Amino acid sequence: MTSSVAFSNYQNRAFFDPQEDVRSTSNYSIEDRFSATANWRKTFADKIFATLSLYGSYNSGRPFSYSYNGTSDPYGFTPFLDFRDNVLAAGDERNGEEGASWTKVDMRINVDFPGFMEDHQASAFLVIDNLTNLLNDDWGILDQHNFPRTVVRGDDEPRIGDASRYEISFGVKYSF
């Protein structure tokens, strides 16, 4: 799912034995995901409509593997796997760990109103992506291990900046 050639899929995975063929959890498996939408609409002066929309989502954490650098490994000559933190300790499973969950809420306010002429229509909108982070710096934070999700024990999940920051956008639309 991330590579265009089989070599990358071979190289970018956690394993105990590089030639093993075992079933394991996908890097993209998310056990639980819940989402909800709420809309509220109000009419003003018969021709002005305001809509407030909230969208919230919760995702359980993505899987990852605890691994170590297998450069001095018991498998012999592995030039394509050397200097990579992708060897599992005995008894560990590929993607046997689960990262932190993530919850966020987005908001949109839209106001529709008549234009300057009879057949014209106008609207204005305000969108806040990750409203939760705007309300509190500790909310709406996505902490997640990066690709290929092989992690040395003790490494914390890094904060994913773009997803964790709030963003405000606004605009006006006029149709004629």
Stockholm file with secondary structure:
# STOCKHOLM 1.0

chainA/1-176         MTSSVAFSNYQNRAFFDPQEDVRSTSNYSIEDRFSATANWRKTFADKIFATLSLYGSYNSGRPFSYSYNGTSDPYGFTPFLDFRDNVLAAGDERNGEEGASWTKVDMRINVDFPGFMEDHQASAFLVIDNLTNLLNDDWGILDQHNFPRTVVRGDDEPRIGDASRYEISFGVKYSF
#=GR chainA/1-176 SS CCCSSHHHHHHSSCBSSTTCCCCCCCTTCCSCEEEEEEEEEEEETTTEEEEEEEEEEEECCCEEEECEECTTCTTCCCTTTTTCEEECCTTCCTTCEECCCEEEEEEEEEEEEECSSTTCEEEEEEEEETHHHHHCTTSSCCBCCCTTCEECTTCCCCBCHHHHSCEEEEEEEEEC
#=GC SS_cons         CCCSSHHHHHHSSCBSSTTCCCCCCCTTCCSCEEEEEEEEEEEETTTEEEEEEEEEEEECCCEEEECEECTTCTTCCCTTTTTCEEECCTTCCTTCEECCCEEEEEEEEEEEEECSSTTCEEEEEEEEETHHHHHCTTSSCCBCCCTTCEECTTCCCCBCHHHHSCEEEEEEEEEC
//
